[in-house]
């Protein structure tokens, strides 16, 4: 199985974070369905040209978050339920449209991607903390 992920080795975002977030997003978009088989750690590392330990760490962490499940001797699969539930397509399109607007505004203001990402992350955390 081949995942539709890309790694930018020159990015300021660590390879581990790029891979982890892209797999999460594939699950949330419904591109990876519960029960679907994941590539082996070794095959994904070779496909992406990254270290096997990086892929193993991502798989372990996603397993701890109940997004993936490991069946020893069989393989790694997308977990059932919980956070592996896909976002509705209409909701996802709406979120993507708003994100595109935000990107346009950020670029127009001269923000770099890292600055815009940091702004979104900070606001996200403030929003989560306000809900408590």
N, C-alpha and C positions, 0 to 999 in steps of 0.2 A: 504494500500500500504506500502511496506517495501523498504526503501532506502538502497543501498549498501554502507554504510558509517561505519567507525570504529573510535572510540574515544580512544585515549591513555591517560588515566587519569594521568599517571606519567610523561608525556611529558612536556618539557619546553614551548611548544606551547600551549597557552590558549585553553581551550575546545571550546570557542566561535569561535576562528580563525580556528581550525581544522574543525568544522562543516561547517562554512561559505565557506571555500575554497573547501571542498569536494563537496558541493552542486554546487558551481560555476563550478567545473571541470566536474561533471556529466552532467550539462547543455551544457557546451562547447564541450564535447565528443559526445553529442547526446544521451546519456543514459537516459536523461530526455528530453522529447520532448515538444515543445510549446503546451499549452493546457492540458498537463498531470497533473493529480491531485497529490498534495503533501499530505503526512501523516498529521494528525492533530498535533498541537503543543504538546498536551498532550501525544498522542500515540508515537510520535517520542522521546519525553523525557523519557518515560517509556522504550521504546525499547533500547535506548542508556544508560539508567541509569544516566541521567543528569537532571539538574534543568529545570523546565518548562520555567522559565524566560529567560534562555539562548537560548532555541529554539525560543521563541517568539521574542527575540532581533534579532536573525539571520534572521528570516522570515521578520521582519520589515525592517531591513537594506537591504535585498535582494529585497524587494518590492520597497524601495526608489531608488534602482539602476535599477529598471525596469526589474529585472530578474524573480521576482515572482509577481503575482497579487492576491489580496484578494477579494473574493466575499462574502460579509457578509451573514451569514446564509447558505452558500453553501460550501465554502472551499477555500483553497489556491491552485493556479495553476501556472505552469511555464508560464511566459509571452511570448507573440508573438514578434518576431523580435528583433532588436537591439543586445544587448550583449548576448541574449539567443540563437543567431545563433550558430549552431554547427560548429566546426572546421572540415574540410575535413578529412576523415579517413587516407588518405595517408600522409597529413601534420602532423596529430597527431602521426602516427607511426614514422615519421622522427624526430619529436621533442622528442619523448620518447627514440629513439635510441641515439640521441645526449645527452640527459639527463643522460642516462646510462653510456655513455663515460665520462661525467663530474664527475659522482659519482665515477667511477673507478679511475679517476685521483686524485680526492679529497681524497679518501680513501688511495691511494698509497702514497700521500704526508702527510698523518697523520691528515688530517682535520676531525673535528667532524661535524655532520650534521648541527648543529647550525651555525658553522663558514662558511660552504659551502653555506647554505641558505642566510646568511648575505652577502656573497660575491656576489651571484646572484642578490639579491635585490638591493645592492648598484650599481652594473653594470647596472641593468635595469633602475634605476632612472637616472643614468648618461646618458644613451642612450636616454631616453625620453627627458631629459633637452637639450641634444645636438640637437635633432630634432626640437626644438622650434625656 
